[in-house]
Amino acid sequence: MKKLLASLSVSAFPMLALAVTATATDAFTLLKVLQNVVDAVIPFVIGLAVLVFIYGVFNFVTSAGDEEARAGAKQLIIWGIIGIFVMVSVWGLVNILSNTFNLYKDTAIPPQTVPVAAPVL
C-alpha cells in the first residue's frame, strides 16, 4: 500500500509543476497561483479519498466474522469521509476567495474616471 501511495504521489508532481504558471508578486497573483495548484491537486486527492472509503467499505463487508478487521475497516471509512470533507472544503474556500477578489475575470477593472473642470482662460 505504501508503494502504491508513493507512486501515485510521484505521478502528481508534473501536475503541480504545470499548475504554477506565474510567480506571486502580490496578493492577487498569490491567490491565483494557489487556485491553480488547488484546482490541479483536488480532483486527485478527492479520488484517492473515495478509493480509501470504498476500500474500507469492501473490507467491512468481507470481514463479517473478524471484529478486529471490522474496526480497521471502520477507521478507513471514517478517514475516507474526513479526507473527502477536507478536500471539498479547501476547494470551496479557494473558490470563495477567488470570486471575492474577482480573480476569474480576464479583463482588468477600468479605473474610475475623475471629472476635471475645464481650464479657465
N, C-alpha and C positions, 0 to 999 in steps of 0.2 A: 504494500500500500504506500509506503514511503517513497519507493522508487517511482511509482505512478504519479504521486503528487509532485515530486521533484521534476519529472519530465514535463508535466503539464505546466508547472510554473516557469520552467526554462522556455517553453514554447510561447509563453505570454510576453517575453521580453521584446520581441520585434513589434508587437502591438504598442507597447509603452514607448518605444523609440519613435514610432511613426506618429504617436499621438501628440508629442511635444513639437509643435511647429514654430513656436515663437518663444523668445526669451521674455521673461517677465520684467518689464521696466517700470510698471506702475500697478496699481491695484486692479485695474480693469483687465490688463493683459494677464495678470496672475490668475484672476478668476477664469479667464478664457482658457488658459493653459490647464488649470485644474479641471475645468469642464471637459476638455478634450481627453484628458487622461482618464477621468471617471467614466466618460461615455465609452471609452475603449475597453476598460477593465471590468466594468459592472456586469455586462452580459456573461462574461466568462465565469465570474465568481458566483453569480446567481445560478448559472447552470451547474457549477460544482456543488453548491449548497443543495440544489434539488436532487442531484445524484446521491449525496450523502443521506438525504431524507428518504429517498426511495430504497437505498441500500439498507437503511435502518428498518424500514417497514418490512422489507423482504426477510431480514434476519429475525424480526419479531414474529413473523408468521411461521417461518420454518423451524424456529426453536420453541415449539409449543411445550415440551416437557422440561426443558432446562431453564430454571429460574435465573441463573447467573447470566446465561446468554441473552435472555429476555431483558434483563436490566441493562446490559451493554447496548442492546438494540434500542431501548428507550432513550438512552443517552445520545445515540446517533440521531434519532428522530428529533429530540429536543435541540441539539446543536445545529441540525439542518434547518429547523424553523428559525432559530436565532440568527443564523447566517443569512437566510433569505430576508428577514426583517431588517437587519442592519444594512444590508446592501441596498435594498429598496429605499430605506430612509436616507442613506448617503446620496443616492442618485436623486431623490426628491429634493433634498436640501441644496444640492448644487444647481439643480434646475430652478429652484425658487430664487437663489441668489442671482443666477444669470438673467432671469426675467425681471428681477427687481432693478438691476443695473443696465437693462436694455442691451445685453451682450449678443442677442440674437439678430439684431438689426445689422445689415451690411452697410447701410449708409450712415453717414455722420449726422448728428443732430445739428441743424443750422443754428448759428448763433443769433441771438436776439438783435434786431436792428434798433439802434437808438436814433430817434428823430433828432435831426440837427436843424437849428434855426438858420434861416438864410442870413448871410453876412450883411451887415449894414454898411452902406457906402457913404 
